[in-house]
Amino acid sequence: MNMGVALQSLLEGFLLNIRIFVITLALSLPLGLVIMFGSMTKIWPIRWITRVFVWVIRGTPLMLQLIIVMYAPGLLRPWIAARIPWLLPFWFQPSSRMAAALVAFVINYAAYFSEIYRGGLESISRGQYEAGQVLGMTKPQVFFKVVLLQVIKRVTPAMSNEVITLFKDTSLSRIIGVTEIIMSADRFTKQGLIWPLFATGVFFLLFSGLLTLLFGYLERKMDYFKA
């Protein structure tokens, strides 16, 4: 087989991995904030529901979540139509395998990010809030001018680890038929070629290396702020 054809197929698959990674990151980061506020609210029903949701998402495999998001809506639709027909207009069903993968990834990583945010926020002592208010600062001013920088610095190492893990986890989308790079490489392996698998490893190593350098740079830029 022409090596150029194989490399082009691997590159197209890898670009799909990057697409899943970028969209998931763009949506799960803000959603994680919403979930964090829900888990920290004083309204106990919302707090309880949010924490149970995070517990379920973090306690079950991402692979299982991908399968459920892909197939469960279609399998449950007849049951919903027969028993709860008014729910059908609001019933979600993925329009494609890519959409199902994105939904599963966004929900999963938003739950993880929310816990990282919560840990960083709760690590700040109450004394700093009180000191800011004594100086005449409002609560929003204390948060944005005093607390936020410390939270960002403290969560950066954990966030970098999760972001790199997210990129590697995009390969799990092949479970529901998304033609990412490993699925492309596997097709060539079945034809007797082994090098596409090693090439796949190189692609992942290079991109993960770039992410590592980026987060290392961000951590160095924040060294001036001693949290």
N, C-alpha and C positions, 0 to 999 in steps of 0.2 A: 504493500500500500504506500502511496505517496506520503512522505513525511509532512509535506506542506499541508495536505488535506487534514491530517491528524492534528497538527499544531493549530490550524484554523478552528477546528472543532473544539479543541481544548480551550482556546482563547475565548470563543463564544460562550462556552460554559462558564468560564471564569468571570467573564463580564456579567453573567447572570448572578453569580455569587456576590459580586460587588454591588449589583443593583439591589439584591435582597438585603445586604448589609446596610447600605446607605438609607434605604427607605425605612427599615426597621429602626435604625438609630434615630432618624429624624422624628419618628412617631412615638417611639417608646420612651425617649428622654422626657418630653413634656407629660406624657401619660403617667409616667412614674411619679412625677410631682403631684399630680391629681390624686393618685392612689395613696401617696404618703400623707397628704393632708387628710384624706379620708380615714387613714389608720391612726391619726393623731387627734382627730376631732373629739370634742367633749360630748358630742351627740352619740350615745353609746350604741344605738342600732346600726348607724353608719359605720362606726369604728369596728363593731363586731363583724358585720358583713364583709368589710374590707379586709380585715385580718384573716378571716376564714378563707376568703378568695385567694389571698397571697399564700396562705398555708397550702391550699390545694395545688396551686400552680407550681410552687417551689417543691412540693412533695411528690409530684408525678413527672415521669420522663417527658421531655420535649417531643420525642418520637411519638409517644402516645397522643399527645396534644395535637400534633400534626394530623394524625389519622382521624381523630375525633372531629376536628374542624373541617376536614375534607369530606368525610362520609356521613357523620351524624346528622347534619341538617337535612340532607336528602332522605335519609332513612326515617327520620322523625316526622317529616312533612305530612305523609298520609295520616298518621296518628293525630297530628295537630289539626288537620283539616276535618277529621271526623269528630273530634271532641272539643277543640277550642278554635273554631273557624275564625273568630274575630282577631286572633293573633297572627293569622297568615300575612296580612299586609305589613306587619312589622318583623316577620320571620326572616332571619339572615340565612342566605345560602351562597357559598362562594361561587363566583362566576367563572372561575378557572382554578387550576391547580396552583398557579402563581399567587392568586388572591388568597387562597386557603393558607399557603405557606406564610405569606406576609401577616395575616391575621394571627396565626399561631405564634410566630416569632415576636410580634409586637406585644401581645398579651404576656407571653412568657418573660420577656426581658423587662417590660415595664414593672412587673412584680419584683424582679430582682433589683432593679434600679431604685424602686421605692424604698426598699429596705436599706440600701446603701445611703440614700438621702436621709432617711430617718435616723440611722446610726450617727451620721455626721452632725445632724442638727441637735440630737440629744446629747452629743459629746460636749457641747458648749455649756459652760456653767451658767446658772441663773444669775450669778453675781454680775456678769457682763451686761445682761439686760437691765438689771437694777442700776448699775453704775451709769449707763447711758441715760436712763430716765432721770437720775439725780442731776445730770449735767444739762437737763432741759431738752433732751432729744425725744422725739416721738418714737413709738414702737416701730413704724416702718423705717425711720432713719437709723435706729439701732440695728435693725436687721440688715439693711443694705450697706451701711457704712462700717459696721463693727463685726457682725456675725457672719455675713455671707462669705467674705474672703477666707475666714477660718474654715468654714464648712467646705468650700471648694478645695482648699489645700488638703484637708483631711480625707476627703472622699476620692481624690484623684488617683491614688494607687489602686484602690478597689475598683474604681470605674475603668481604669486602664485594663485591668485583668478581665473584667466582664466584657469590655468592647472587643478585646482580642478573642475571647472565647466565643462571642457572638459571630465573629467572622468565620471561625472554624466550624461552628455549628450550622452555618448555612448549607454545608454539605448534606445535612440530614434531610433537606427538602427533596432529595432524590427518592425518599421513602414513598412520597405521594406522586412520583412521576415527573418532578421538575428536572429538566435536563441541565443540571449544573455540571461543574467540571469533573467530579468523580464519576458521575453517571456516564459522561462522555468517555472518560478513560476506560471505564469498565467494558464498554462496548468494543473498544479496540483490544482489550485483554482477551476477550472471548474469541477474537480472531487470531490470537497467538502472539500479540505484541505486549511486551512487558514495560517498555520504556515510558509509555504514557502515564503509568502510575507514578513513576519517579518524577516525571515532569510536573505532575499535579502537586507533588510534595514541594517542588521548587517554587511553584506559583504561590502556594500558601506560606511558605517560609519567607519569601521576599515581601509579601504584603504585610504579614505579621511583624516582620522586621521594621518596615516603615512605620507601622502603628507604634511599635515599641520606642523607636527614635522620637516620634512625635510626642508621646506622653512623657518621655524622659526630658525633652525640651521644655514642656509645660511645667513639669515639676521643678526644673532648675529656675525657670522664670519666677516661680513663687517662693523661692528660697529666701527672698528678702523678708517675707512675711512669716514670722515665727509663731505658729499656732500652738 
